[in-house]
Amino acid sequence: MKALSLCAWMLALASSVAAAQQSPTTAPATVVNSSWQLLPQDNLLYLETDQGRIVILLAPQFAPEHVKRVKELVKAGFYDGVTFYRVIEGFVAQFGVPEHEWGSRAKLTPMKAEFSWPVRSSDPYLLVQRPDLLAEETGFNQGFAVAREQNQEWLVHCPGVVNMARANEPDTAVADIAIMMGQAPRHLDKNMSAFGKVVWGQYAINRIRRGEAVDGGVIGSAAARTVIKQARLGTDLAPDRQLQLEWLNTNSSEFSQSLAERRSRTHVFYQHKGNGNMDVCYPQVPVREVKAV
């Protein structure tokens, strides 16, 4: 197999703001009564790092093969002791095994890309913006920010989204995982297989040791990197080690109301009320811990 290319991550970040109001012809999403949803432990990936705990919600409904691969590797202990070896401030924190440290890792089979999928009418979907700067429209599907165009849908690379690193060719992802941090690198949309998002532990991400820009974020010395001491699925942890996390249902009336308030900026603080447009990465989905009574 070909080595993972650092150049694949050095695409220029293109961003500007220009989008129109929501389309009045788009059917409204079905509103549900349950505002908060408990996140399933079998799709929660706990990373115990030397800077604190990070929890990632996996999304098998969007990238089933990548989630399957990650779960298999976690259960095999693959990520125990690996490091964040490429960290670029305001962009990405990538962990796994650097190319020159592969060893037996070369035996892993590269994966077929899961960049996008056909729009499913049965999915609960909430329109946010139509048209979007980089797609026909954007919205939320089961808590995840997505974009849609020509009957295709894909995960948007908002801060916290995770994808699988690859070489220049599309079907070359193996095992290394990248966490988006800082600004939204939308140029990666439909170019990387995104399969989840960070839902807990932003404080730990903020403390991950950064690399130097001149080195492309690569931290050459293993001793200087942030270490993942252990990676486990929630179902493999003792109950007292699990976090009972829930997030706001993106098809709830409460979430829709929060979007309307952000869009209109009615609070007296705002002197400029905006134009009603909204970047789908702006309204992050609230997550909270459920404490035992």
PyMOL commands that set and color helices and strands:
alter all, ss='L'
color gray80, all
select helices_A, chain A and resi 6-9+41-43+64-75+99-101+103-107+186-188+202-206+213-215+222-224+234-236+239-241+253-264
alter helices_A, ss='H'
color red, helices_A
select strands_A, chain A and resi 36-38+44-49+52-58+83-88+92-96+117-118+125-129+137-141+144-149+152-155+161-164+177-180+193-200+226-233+245-248+287-289
alter strands_A, ss='S'
color yellow, strands_A
deselect
rebuild
show_as cartoon
